[in-house]
Amino acid sequence: MIVLIDPTFKYETYVVKELVPFIDKQYRTIADRKARAISGLSMGGDGALYLSFRHQDVFGAAGSMSGGVDFRPFPENWDIKKRLGPITEFPENWNKNTVTNMLDLVKDNKLKLIIDCGVDDFFMKVNRELHAKMLDLKINHDYIERPGEHNLKYWENSLKYQLLFFYNYFNDAEKMQ
């Protein structure tokens, strides 16, 4: 059983239940998962995959650049223990909330996914492990490794590939209508 450590931390609710509907109401959007993608870098890459896996009715595509897709090797970083509790006391919270362990949610290859990471990035190992697990489970995804570190220079380059991936996703989705 997952124990709620910080009930005030509601980014998932904010993004999915408040931000997306607000954007759809305020702007001329196509309010459909086929017209919606989410991406992020570093822990935002983890968040983008996390939200897309849990809300495939909202997002049709997702990307991660240098994502912290398994934060368990880093129990003292990013204040995660303030949200999930210390890993030694609440290992189930950590295991159930890491993207690498959420792949069972990705059904029928409904999501279009792109994951990339620089080979000198401290998140390289967890990204490679996620990629291998996705291959084993036959989850379609684009996976890219390029020279680079966990820094702005890498992300500026990565963003071009992510945007091309989403451009192609939206074009393909439009053709299917």
Backbone as CSV, one residue per row, in Angstrom:
resi,resn,N_x,N_y,N_z,CA_x,CA_y,CA_z,C_x,C_y,C_z
1,MET,0.836,-1.178,0.000,0.000,0.000,0.000,0.885,1.247,0.000
2,ILE,0.552,2.194,-0.862,1.288,3.449,-0.909,0.792,4.353,0.216
3,VAL,1.736,4.891,0.959,1.422,5.809,2.044,1.624,7.227,1.533
4,LEU,0.612,8.062,1.680,0.699,9.448,1.234,1.492,10.246,2.262
5,ILE,2.659,10.728,1.866,3.539,11.456,2.770,3.246,12.956,2.731
6,ASP,3.070,13.508,1.537,2.840,14.946,1.377,1.583,15.170,0.542
7,PRO,0.425,15.268,1.185,-0.832,15.407,0.438,-0.995,16.761,-0.255
8,THR,-0.099,17.718,0.025,-0.193,19.030,-0.632,0.474,19.032,-1.997
9,PHE,1.235,18.025,-2.297,2.001,17.953,-3.538,1.128,17.311,-4.611
10,LYS,0.477,18.130,-5.440,-0.529,17.619,-6.364,-0.249,18.026,-7.810
11,TYR,0.972,17.828,-8.261,1.304,18.200,-9.633,0.523,17.385,-10.655
12,GLU,0.319,16.124,-10.394,-0.431,15.289,-11.331,-1.853,15.830,-11.501
13,THR,-2.514,16.112,-10.400,-3.866,16.674,-10.454,-3.857,18.020,-11.158
14,TYR,-2.884,18.856,-10.826,-2.801,20.175,-11.443,-2.665,20.079,-12.962
15,VAL,-1.721,19.299,-13.431,-1.479,19.212,-14.875,-2.671,18.589,-15.592
16,VAL,-3.136,17.449,-15.122,-4.159,16.686,-15.834,-5.568,17.248,-15.651
17,LYS,-5.908,17.641,-14.456,-7.286,18.062,-14.159,-7.505,19.575,-14.253
18,GLU,-6.423,20.360,-14.153,-6.584,21.811,-14.174,-5.922,22.469,-15.386
19,LEU,-4.633,22.202,-15.591,-3.894,22.886,-16.659,-4.391,22.521,-18.052
20,VAL,-4.505,21.240,-18.355,-4.953,20.815,-19.685,-6.350,21.352,-19.989
21,PRO,-7.339,21.204,-19.088,-8.659,21.784,-19.376,-8.638,23.310,-19.515
22,PHE,-7.815,23.974,-18.728,-7.691,25.427,-18.844,-7.178,25.822,-20.224
23,ILE,-6.132,25.146,-20.682,-5.574,25.443,-22.009,-6.612,25.176,-23.089
24,ASP,-7.323,24.059,-22.981,-8.354,23.742,-23.974,-9.467,24.786,-23.981
25,LYS,-9.773,25.346,-22.835,-10.835,26.355,-22.743,-10.364,27.725,-23.248
26,GLN,-9.119,28.075,-22.970,-8.607,29.411,-23.285,-8.089,29.555,-24.715
27,TYR,-7.679,28.461,-25.331,-7.032,28.518,-26.640,-7.736,27.592,-27.626
28,ARG,-7.491,27.854,-28.890,-8.050,26.991,-29.934,-7.203,25.728,-30.022
29,THR,-7.620,24.724,-29.322,-6.906,23.451,-29.337,-7.821,22.375,-29.889
30,ILE,-7.247,21.248,-30.163,-8.025,20.048,-30.461,-8.002,19.257,-29.155
31,ALA,-9.097,19.258,-28.456,-9.171,18.661,-27.122,-9.293,17.140,-27.213
32,ASP,-8.209,16.534,-27.642,-8.186,15.086,-27.841,-6.762,14.602,-27.621
33,ARG,-6.620,13.414,-27.097,-5.291,12.853,-26.843,-4.440,12.793,-28.109
34,LYS,-5.082,12.629,-29.280,-4.340,12.559,-30.543,-3.665,13.879,-30.886
35,ALA,-4.103,14.950,-30.239,-3.557,16.271,-30.505,-2.793,16.821,-29.299
36,ARG,-2.371,15.919,-28.413,-1.728,16.380,-27.191,-0.494,15.531,-26.894
37,ALA,0.614,16.213,-26.606,1.862,15.542,-26.233,2.445,16.255,-25.023
38,ILE,3.300,15.552,-24.313,3.976,16.120,-23.150,5.432,15.665,-23.181
39,SER,6.326,16.574,-22.823,7.741,16.242,-22.803,8.417,17.040,-21.706
40,GLY,9.574,16.575,-21.297,10.323,17.292,-20.277,11.754,16.828,-20.233
41,LEU,12.552,17.574,-19.493,13.955,17.205,-19.343,14.283,16.977,-17.873
42,SER,15.217,16.101,-17.638,15.649,15.726,-16.302,14.468,15.127,-15.527
43,MET,14.149,15.651,-14.368,13.005,15.104,-13.620,11.689,15.424,-14.332
44,GLY,11.692,16.450,-15.180,10.521,16.727,-16.011,10.310,15.651,-17.062
45,GLY,11.381,15.015,-17.513,11.262,13.876,-18.430,10.605,12.697,-17.741
46,ASP,10.991,12.473,-16.502,10.320,11.456,-15.689,8.846,11.812,-15.540
47,GLY,8.574,13.069,-15.222,7.194,13.506,-15.030,6.354,13.365,-16.278
48,ALA,6.926,13.680,-17.441,6.185,13.563,-18.701,5.801,12.109,-18.969
49,LEU,6.734,11.190,-18.761,6.416,9.773,-18.962,5.422,9.293,-17.911
50,TYR,5.626,9.684,-16.668,4.737,9.302,-15.576,3.300,9.725,-15.899
51,LEU,3.113,10.988,-16.261,1.768,11.484,-16.551,1.170,10.816,-17.780
52,SER,1.975,10.615,-18.805,1.434,9.991,-20.023,1.073,8.527,-19.786
53,PHE,1.862,7.813,-19.014,1.546,6.412,-18.709,0.239,6.312,-17.927
54,ARG,0.054,7.207,-16.975,-1.123,7.158,-16.103,-2.361,7.798,-16.719
55,HIS,-2.160,8.596,-17.780,-3.291,9.329,-18.369,-3.251,9.241,-19.895
56,GLN,-3.340,8.022,-20.396,-3.313,7.819,-21.843,-4.573,8.330,-22.516
57,ASP,-5.591,8.632,-21.725,-6.791,9.259,-22.257,-6.566,10.755,-22.520
58,VAL,-5.525,11.330,-21.923,-5.224,12.757,-22.064,-4.092,12.990,-23.065
59,PHE,-3.050,12.174,-23.013,-1.863,12.358,-23.847,-1.699,11.207,-24.840
60,GLY,-1.395,11.561,-26.080,-1.160,10.557,-27.107,0.308,10.297,-27.370
61,ALA,1.158,11.232,-26.918,2.600,11.092,-27.135,3.339,11.730,-25.968
62,ALA,4.550,11.221,-25.731,5.356,11.757,-24.635,6.833,11.607,-24.949
63,GLY,7.609,12.519,-24.363,9.044,12.471,-24.547,9.793,12.746,-23.263
64,SER,10.980,12.213,-23.197,11.861,12.425,-22.055,13.261,12.711,-22.564
65,MET,13.827,13.820,-22.104,15.209,14.175,-22.419,16.013,14.075,-21.121
66,SER,16.995,13.195,-21.093,17.834,13.008,-19.901,16.986,12.757,-18.666
67,GLY,15.964,11.957,-18.814,14.986,11.787,-17.742,15.462,10.960,-16.571
68,GLY,15.005,11.363,-15.401,15.249,10.591,-14.183,14.219,9.489,-14.058
69,VAL,14.236,8.576,-15.013,13.177,7.577,-15.169,13.179,6.492,-14.089
70,ASP,14.228,6.447,-13.313,14.268,5.608,-12.113,15.094,6.374,-11.092
71,PHE,14.419,6.974,-10.136,15.104,7.825,-9.169,15.542,7.074,-7.915
72,ARG,15.274,5.780,-7.857,15.658,5.004,-6.676,17.159,5.008,-6.404
73,PRO,18.028,5.052,-7.432,19.465,5.119,-7.135,19.905,6.467,-6.534
74,PHE,18.980,7.422,-6.437,19.311,8.769,-5.976,18.407,9.173,-4.799
75,PRO,18.379,8.409,-3.716,17.390,8.632,-2.655,17.539,9.950,-1.891
76,GLU,18.674,10.604,-2.009,18.885,11.856,-1.272,18.711,13.097,-2.149
77,ASN,18.359,12.906,-3.401,18.294,14.039,-4.330,16.861,14.529,-4.534
78,TRP,16.747,15.772,-4.934,15.514,16.400,-5.438,14.347,16.363,-4.448
79,ASP,14.618,16.222,-3.182,13.572,16.218,-2.152,12.507,15.143,-2.364
80,ILE,12.854,14.085,-3.067,11.873,13.028,-3.320,11.397,12.403,-2.013
81,LYS,12.307,12.268,-1.056,11.890,11.640,0.208,10.877,12.504,0.958
82,LYS,10.815,13.803,0.662,9.774,14.641,1.266,8.400,14.297,0.700
83,ARG,8.374,13.768,-0.505,7.109,13.423,-1.155,6.738,11.956,-0.946
84,LEU,7.732,11.071,-0.994,7.468,9.634,-0.932,7.876,8.995,0.393
85,GLY,8.543,9.766,1.239,9.101,9.209,2.465,10.481,8.648,2.182
86,PRO,11.288,8.443,3.206,12.618,7.856,2.989,12.497,6.472,2.335
87,ILE,13.367,6.183,1.395,13.304,4.911,0.663,13.437,3.715,1.602
88,THR,14.190,3.876,2.682,14.369,2.768,3.626,13.093,2.458,4.398
89,GLU,12.240,3.466,4.604,10.993,3.269,5.339,9.792,3.002,4.436
90,PHE,9.839,3.544,3.209,8.700,3.451,2.294,9.135,2.971,0.903
91,PRO,9.802,1.816,0.827,10.295,1.359,-0.488,9.172,1.165,-1.507
92,GLU,7.983,0.773,-1.049,6.874,0.560,-1.988,6.473,1.865,-2.679
93,ASN,6.499,2.969,-1.946,6.213,4.271,-2.558,7.189,4.549,-3.696
94,TRP,8.449,4.286,-3.456,9.484,4.540,-4.457,9.328,3.589,-5.642
95,ASN,9.095,2.314,-5.361,8.966,1.328,-6.439,7.750,1.592,-7.317
96,LYS,6.636,1.970,-6.719,5.397,2.171,-7.483,5.363,3.489,-8.242
97,ASN,6.230,4.422,-7.892,6.209,5.736,-8.531,7.379,5.982,-9.471
98,THR,8.164,4.962,-9.727,9.259,5.130,-10.678,8.793,4.631,-12.051
99,VAL,9.055,5.411,-13.063,8.574,5.132,-14.420,8.972,3.734,-14.890
100,THR,10.168,3.319,-14.571,10.654,2.006,-14.992,9.734,0.881,-14.534
101,ASN,9.066,1.070,-13.411,8.169,0.044,-12.892,6.715,0.272,-13.269
102,MET,6.443,1.235,-14.132,5.065,1.543,-14.522,4.747,1.096,-15.944
103,LEU,5.639,0.354,-16.552,5.463,-0.021,-17.956,4.252,-0.907,-18.199
104,ASP,3.760,-1.566,-17.162,2.558,-2.377,-17.326,1.341,-1.516,-17.676
105,LEU,1.420,-0.212,-17.436,0.323,0.696,-17.782,0.272,1.005,-19.278
106,VAL,1.382,0.797,-19.964,1.454,1.114,-21.392,0.891,-0.072,-22.166
107,LYS,-0.354,0.053,-22.545,-1.068,-1.045,-23.197,-1.234,-0.789,-24.692
108,ASP,-1.131,-1.823,-25.461,-1.449,-1.797,-26.891,-0.679,-0.735,-27.667
109,ASN,0.454,-0.313,-27.144,1.279,0.692,-27.819,0.459,1.916,-28.239
110,LYS,-0.459,2.340,-27.380,-1.284,3.514,-27.660,-0.467,4.805,-27.627
111,LEU,0.568,4.841,-26.802,1.392,6.040,-26.680,2.531,6.012,-27.683
112,LYS,2.819,7.159,-28.250,4.021,7.326,-29.059,5.066,7.929,-28.131
113,LEU,6.209,7.282,-28.015,7.196,7.658,-27.010,8.569,7.897,-27.624
114,ILE,9.238,8.934,-27.134,10.623,9.202,-27.497,11.415,9.458,-26.220
115,ILE,12.545,8.788,-26.127,13.408,8.887,-24.953,14.827,9.093,-25.462
116,ASP,15.506,10.099,-24.919,16.911,10.250,-25.283,17.720,10.721,-24.094
117,CYS,19.015,10.413,-24.161,19.902,10.748,-23.055,21.337,10.795,-23.581
118,GLY,22.116,11.722,-23.055,23.525,11.823,-23.423,24.334,10.726,-22.766
119,VAL,25.336,10.234,-23.472,26.104,9.092,-22.970,26.938,9.435,-21.734
120,ASP,27.180,10.715,-21.480,27.920,11.107,-20.281,27.011,11.673,-19.196
121,ASP,25.726,11.440,-19.312,24.735,11.908,-18.356,24.682,10.950,-17.166
122,PHE,24.515,11.480,-15.959,24.418,10.596,-14.789,23.142,9.763,-14.792
123,PHE,22.160,10.106,-15.643,20.940,9.294,-15.793,21.051,8.265,-16.930
124,MET,22.224,8.150,-17.545,22.375,7.246,-18.690,22.000,5.806,-18.324
125,LYS,22.504,5.318,-17.195,22.263,3.921,-16.817,20.768,3.631,-16.668
126,VAL,20.018,4.505,-16.002,18.594,4.230,-15.795,17.814,4.362,-17.103
127,ASN,18.260,5.205,-18.020,17.613,5.298,-19.325,17.873,4.043,-20.153
128,ARG,19.087,3.540,-20.106,19.385,2.287,-20.807,18.560,1.133,-20.241
129,GLU,18.414,1.092,-18.937,17.615,0.035,-18.307,16.146,0.149,-18.718
130,LEU,15.622,1.371,-18.767,14.236,1.566,-19.214,14.080,1.098,-20.656
131,HIS,15.003,1.489,-21.508,14.972,1.088,-22.923,14.971,-0.437,-23.048
132,ALA,15.853,-1.117,-22.325,15.932,-2.582,-22.393,14.626,-3.223,-21.925
133,LYS,14.061,-2.688,-20.871,12.802,-3.233,-20.354,11.669,-3.011,-21.362
134,MET,11.660,-1.851,-22.018,10.634,-1.573,-23.022,10.777,-2.510,-24.216
135,LEU,12.010,-2.799,-24.608,12.231,-3.754,-25.700,11.724,-5.139,-25.304
136,ASP,12.043,-5.568,-24.086,11.582,-6.875,-23.607,10.063,-6.978,-23.609
137,LEU,9.398,-5.873,-23.268,7.935,-5.853,-23.206,7.288,-5.487,-24.546
138,LYS,8.135,-5.282,-25.557,7.666,-4.942,-26.909,6.832,-3.648,-26.922
139,ILE,7.321,-2.666,-26.162,6.688,-1.348,-26.145,7.396,-0.496,-27.189
140,ASN,6.657,-0.086,-28.208,7.236,0.738,-29.265,7.703,2.069,-28.695
141,HIS,8.885,2.484,-29.098,9.422,3.771,-28.671,10.646,4.104,-29.508
142,ASP,10.918,5.384,-29.618,12.173,5.837,-30.213,13.138,6.062,-29.054
143,TYR,14.352,5.572,-29.212,15.357,5.718,-28.164,16.638,6.213,-28.804
144,ILE,17.182,7.266,-28.239,18.371,7.891,-28.814,19.417,8.102,-27.723
145,GLU,20.643,7.711,-28.029,21.808,8.066,-27.219,22.726,8.877,-28.110
146,ARG,23.186,9.996,-27.586,24.119,10.852,-28.316,25.189,11.330,-27.346
147,PRO,26.326,11.766,-27.891,27.307,12.381,-26.999,26.665,13.556,-26.255
148,GLY,26.960,13.662,-24.984,26.445,14.786,-24.225,26.287,14.469,-22.757
149,GLU,26.090,15.545,-22.012,25.949,15.471,-20.568,24.570,15.970,-20.163
150,HIS,24.366,16.073,-18.883,23.115,16.557,-18.307,23.198,18.085,-18.240
151,ASN,23.038,18.719,-19.413,23.202,20.174,-19.436,22.426,20.812,-20.596
152,LEU,22.393,22.124,-20.583,21.642,22.899,-21.565,22.106,22.631,-22.994
153,LYS,23.380,22.467,-23.191,23.893,22.202,-24.541,23.257,20.923,-25.108
154,TYR,23.185,19.879,-24.294,22.570,18.635,-24.753,21.086,18.837,-25.038
155,TRP,20.377,19.506,-24.128,18.926,19.663,-24.264,18.548,20.539,-25.453
156,GLU,19.367,21.547,-25.760,19.085,22.371,-26.937,19.130,21.530,-28.207
157,ASN,20.045,20.591,-28.271,20.134,19.689,-29.409,19.000,18.664,-29.379
158,SER,18.753,18.110,-28.229,17.718,17.091,-28.061,16.340,17.624,-28.431
159,LEU,16.072,18.846,-28.063,14.757,19.433,-28.310,14.392,19.399,-29.794
160,LYS,15.361,19.570,-30.665,15.107,19.520,-32.112,14.556,18.150,-32.518
161,TYR,15.125,17.107,-31.967,14.669,15.748,-32.282,13.287,15.478,-31.689
162,GLN,13.083,15.962,-30.467,11.773,15.780,-29.830,10.687,16.501,-30.643
163,LEU,10.964,17.736,-31.051,9.968,18.491,-31.817,9.673,17.834,-33.159
164,LEU,10.683,17.298,-33.818,10.463,16.580,-35.072,9.609,15.334,-34.830
165,PHE,9.888,14.619,-33.759,9.108,13.442,-33.403,7.636,13.817,-33.212
166,PHE,7.363,14.883,-32.462,5.976,15.312,-32.214,5.330,15.863,-33.481
167,TYR,6.086,16.559,-34.295,5.566,17.045,-35.580,5.065,15.863,-36.415
168,ASN,5.880,14.830,-36.513,5.488,13.639,-37.265,4.298,12.941,-36.610
169,TYR,4.279,12.882,-35.297,3.144,12.278,-34.591,1.852,13.018,-34.931
170,PHE,1.868,14.336,-34.832,0.646,15.112,-35.105,0.236,14.999,-36.569
171,ASN,1.183,14.990,-37.475,0.855,14.815,-38.897,0.240,13.448,-39.163
172,ASP,0.807,12.414,-38.571,0.262,11.064,-38.749,-1.143,10.967,-38.158
173,ALA,-1.349,11.570,-36.993,-2.670,11.540,-36.338,-3.707,12.263,-37.198
174,GLU,-3.308,13.357,-37.822,-4.223,14.118,-38.673,-4.627,13.311,-39.901
175,LYS,-3.678,12.571,-40.464,-3.962,11.759,-41.649,-4.935,10.627,-41.340
176,MET,-4.942,10.155,-40.098,-5.797,9.031,-39.717,-7.237,9.445,-39.458
177,GLN,-7.504,10.734,-39.405,-8.876,11.183,-39.116,-9.752,11.130,-40.329
